[in-house]
Amino acid sequence: MSTPDPTAELEQELRRLEEQRGADHPEVAACLCRLATIRHNLQQYAEAEGPYRRCLEIMEKELGSESPELAPHLNNLGLLFRDRGRWEDAQPYFERARRLQGGERAS
């Protein structure tokens, strides 16, 4: 007996949302984040990166690149890279999230 894929339903939901709402809708971003988080928790790091990145792109378009609401999405990517041992890749995401949470503007 095979183990069910915990992401299969979310992938179906993602396709449905993309068709109904459009590829850049915030609900699509939320679904991508849930999908990436499950993959991340299952240590499917390579499979988690794309959805995390796409979620961040959608939310940057929706909120603007300086919105503090981007911080959790930036932290997700930072944590993913940290968990993969890619500290140098993780650092810019953590720093940007911290800057946005503190209300500082980019120079």
Secondary structure, 3 states (H helix, E strand, C coil): CCCCCCCHHHHHHHHHHHHHHCCCCHHHHHHHHHHHHHHHHCCCHHHHHHHHHHHHHHHHHHHCCCCHHHHHHHHHHHHHHHHCCCHHHHHHHHHHHHHHHHCCCCC
